[in-house]
Amino acid sequence: MDYLLIAGKLVIGLAFLLVIIRILGRKELAEMTPFDIVYLLIFGGILEESIYDDKVSIWMLIFALILFGLIVFAIEKIAEKSDRARIALMGTPDYIIKDGKLNTKRMDRNMMEMEQLRIMLRQKGVFSLREVKDLVIEPGGSVSINTYAKYKPATAADLNVEKPEEDPSVLLIDGGFVKEDMLELVGKNKQWLHDQLADQGYHDLDQILYCEWSETEGFYIRTYADTTDAGGRE
């Protein structure tokens, strides 16, 4: 089979995969619904069967992928507009625990054993069922937990403590290399960075392993000499 034909089909398949992912939206794997997984499996099957079959031309592959993309788009739009369709296609959250009461029927429906439930709790930092007021299995399989108020950590508002807001930090130097896109994001330039680091005694940027900065917290810097081997770069 012509290697150029295989390469062409693969490139087209990857391009359409990006389109399908954009249609499905930006989701983590745990946030994907069962239908999202089915979409990707079908897409993989279409691509796999067509790449090495010389009877399937590039135009036939493009037609199949366009048709598949249109079907996915239509299903997503129907689910967006219709509650019934969304429930049927995407599923709904399942309350396994509600107001501290366990629903064993829903556990059975989700093929869940008690030890599996306890594992899920531990992964969320909860080590006893007595702490859980509500536990929800999301359509994608992830778990959301609401603990009783007495088991929640106290916040600054609870303690009537005034705590200033903190700005997120940005990584400005990674392995000795200045990340100019991050500098641009915070409205700074390389000269500003050099001047600021020089004021703190850092004149050789190549020796800086990690440098982050935020408006509220300032700089946090680690050099290669700060690593456990303390021998600099190899």
Secondary structure in CASP SS format (residue, H / E / C, confidence):
PFRMAT SS
TARGET T0000
AUTHOR 0000-0000-0000
METHOD secondary structure of the structure
MODEL  1
M C 1.00
D C 1.00
Y H 1.00
L H 1.00
L H 1.00
I H 1.00
A H 1.00
G H 1.00
K H 1.00
L H 1.00
V H 1.00
I H 1.00
G H 1.00
L H 1.00
A H 1.00
F H 1.00
L H 1.00
L H 1.00
V H 1.00
I H 1.00
I H 1.00
R H 1.00
I H 1.00
L H 1.00
G C 1.00
R C 1.00
K C 1.00
E C 1.00
L H 1.00
A H 1.00
E H 1.00
M C 1.00
T C 1.00
P H 1.00
F H 1.00
D H 1.00
I H 1.00
V H 1.00
Y H 1.00
L H 1.00
L H 1.00
I H 1.00
F H 1.00
G H 1.00
G H 1.00
I H 1.00
L H 1.00
E H 1.00
E H 1.00
S H 1.00
I H 1.00
Y C 1.00
D C 1.00
D C 1.00
K C 1.00
V C 1.00
S C 1.00
I H 1.00
W H 1.00
M H 1.00
L H 1.00
I H 1.00
F H 1.00
A H 1.00
L H 1.00
I H 1.00
L H 1.00
F H 1.00
G H 1.00
L H 1.00
I H 1.00
V H 1.00
F H 1.00
A H 1.00
I H 1.00
E H 1.00
K H 1.00
I H 1.00
A H 1.00
E H 1.00
K H 1.00
S C 1.00
D H 1.00
R H 1.00
A H 1.00
R H 1.00
I H 1.00
A H 1.00
L H 1.00
M H 1.00
G C 1.00
T C 1.00
P C 1.00
D E 1.00
Y E 1.00
I E 1.00
I E 1.00
K E 1.00
D C 1.00
G C 1.00
K E 1.00
L E 1.00
N C 1.00
T H 1.00
K H 1.00
R H 1.00
M H 1.00
D H 1.00
R H 1.00
N C 1.00
M C 1.00
M C 1.00
E C 1.00
M H 1.00
E H 1.00
Q H 1.00
L H 1.00
R H 1.00
I H 1.00
M H 1.00
L H 1.00
R H 1.00
Q H 1.00
K C 1.00
G C 1.00
V C 1.00
F C 1.00
S C 1.00
L H 1.00
R H 1.00
E H 1.00
V E 1.00
K E 1.00
D E 1.00
L E 1.00
V E 1.00
I E 1.00
E C 1.00
P C 1.00
G C 1.00
G C 1.00
S C 1.00
V E 1.00
S E 1.00
I E 1.00
N E 1.00
T E 1.00
Y C 1.00
A H 1.00
K H 1.00
Y H 1.00
K C 1.00
P C 1.00
A C 1.00
T C 1.00
A C 1.00
A C 1.00
D C 1.00
L C 1.00
N C 1.00
V C 1.00
E C 1.00
K C 1.00
P C 1.00
E C 1.00
E C 1.00
D C 1.00
P C 1.00
S C 1.00
V E 1.00
L E 1.00
L E 1.00
I E 1.00
D E 1.00
G C 1.00
G C 1.00
F E 1.00
V E 1.00
K C 1.00
E H 1.00
D H 1.00
M H 1.00
L H 1.00
E H 1.00
L H 1.00
V C 1.00
G C 1.00
K C 1.00
N C 1.00
K H 1.00
Q H 1.00
W H 1.00
L H 1.00
H H 1.00
D H 1.00
Q H 1.00
L H 1.00
A H 1.00
D H 1.00
Q C 1.00
G C 1.00
Y C 1.00
H C 1.00
D C 1.00
L H 1.00
D H 1.00
Q H 1.00
I E 1.00
L E 1.00
Y E 1.00
C E 1.00
E E 1.00
W E 1.00
S E 1.00
E C 1.00
T C 1.00
E C 1.00
G E 1.00
F E 1.00
Y E 1.00
I E 1.00
R E 1.00
T E 1.00
Y H 1.00
A H 1.00
D H 1.00
T C 1.00
T C 1.00
D C 1.00
A C 1.00
G C 1.00
G C 1.00
R C 1.00
E C 1.00
END
